[in-house]
Amino acid sequence: GSGVMVLQMTLGFFFFIIVIFVVCALVNSLCSCFFSNDESITWISCYLCCMKIPISSWHSSHRASCLGKHKAVLMRHPLEQKLVTRCGKCSGFLRRWTSYRIKRMEGNNTF
């Protein structure tokens, strides 16, 4: 009767979910095989000096030395004291990045 029908519908539903899960796993596996990108990101665009900086030297040396060299450029970008969001590292105010640049760089004019 109706109990068997409910059981069949429940089993059918679980079978459907399992099939969807397997299909998604296969698609994910195929996509990662065909579209894998062995290249990893090794540099960061410095928006202050417009240079590509190796990630290995970004925090250890570049940020402080670049600020020392280009502090006048940084000061041309006003602090946004009305923003609720602050710097995640120092809780300082963020700056409104203007279109002023030392030079144009591909991917460096997005703010």
C-alpha positions in Angstrom: 0.0 0.0 0.0 0.9 3.5 0.8 3.8 2.5 3.1 5.6 0.7 0.3 5.0 3.7 -1.9 6.5 6.1 0.6 9.5 3.7 1.1 10.0 3.6 -2.7 9.9 7.4 -3.0 12.3 7.8 -0.1 14.8 5.3 -1.5 14.4 7.0 -5.0 15.1 10.4 -3.4 18.2 9.1 -1.7 19.4 7.3 -4.9 18.8 10.6 -6.8 20.9 12.6 -4.2 23.7 9.9 -4.4 23.7 10.1 -8.2 23.9 13.9 -8.1 26.8 13.7 -5.6 28.7 11.2 -7.8 28.1 13.3 -11.0 29.4 16.5 -9.2 32.5 14.7 -7.9 33.2 13.4 -11.5 32.7 16.8 -13.0 35.0 18.3 -10.4 37.6 15.7 -11.0 37.5 16.1 -14.8 37.6 19.9 -14.6 40.6 19.8 -12.3 42.4 17.3 -14.7 41.7 19.3 -17.9 41.9 22.8 -16.5 44.6 22.4 -13.8 47.0 25.3 -13.7 50.3 24.2 -12.4 51.4 27.9 -12.2 51.1 29.4 -8.8 51.0 33.1 -8.0 54.5 34.1 -7.2 54.2 37.9 -7.2 52.0 40.7 -6.0 51.3 44.0 -7.7 52.5 46.8 -5.4 50.0 49.7 -6.0 52.4 52.2 -4.6 55.5 51.6 -6.8 53.6 49.8 -9.6 56.1 46.9 -9.6 55.6 43.2 -9.5 57.0 42.0 -6.1 57.9 38.4 -5.3 55.6 37.2 -2.5 58.6 36.0 -0.6 59.8 39.6 -0.1 56.4 41.3 0.1 56.0 41.3 3.9 59.6 40.8 4.9 61.2 43.8 3.1 59.2 45.4 0.3 56.3 47.1 2.1 58.5 49.1 4.5 61.1 50.0 2.0 58.6 51.0 -0.6 56.8 53.2 1.9 60.1 54.9 2.7 60.7 55.6 -1.0 57.2 56.6 -2.0 55.7 58.2 1.1 54.8 61.3 -0.9 52.8 59.2 -3.4 50.9 57.6 -0.5 50.1 60.9 1.1 48.3 62.0 -2.2 45.7 59.4 -1.4 43.4 60.7 1.4 42.5 58.8 4.5 38.8 57.7 4.7 38.0 58.3 8.3 34.3 57.9 7.8 34.6 54.2 6.8 33.6 51.6 9.3 36.1 49.1 7.8 39.7 49.5 8.9 43.0 47.8 8.1 42.9 44.2 9.2 46.5 44.3 10.4 46.8 47.6 12.3 43.2 48.9 12.6 44.3 52.1 10.9 42.2 54.1 8.5 42.1 53.0 4.9 43.0 55.4 2.1 40.9 56.3 -1.0 43.1 55.2 -3.8 42.9 57.8 -6.6 43.7 57.5 -10.2 47.2 59.0 -9.6 50.0 56.6 -10.3 53.8 56.7 -10.7 53.2 54.8 -13.9 50.4 52.8 -15.4 50.6 49.0 -15.0 48.4 46.3 -16.3 45.8 45.4 -13.7 46.9 48.3 -11.5 44.2 50.8 -12.3 41.2 49.0 -10.8 40.6 51.1 -7.6 
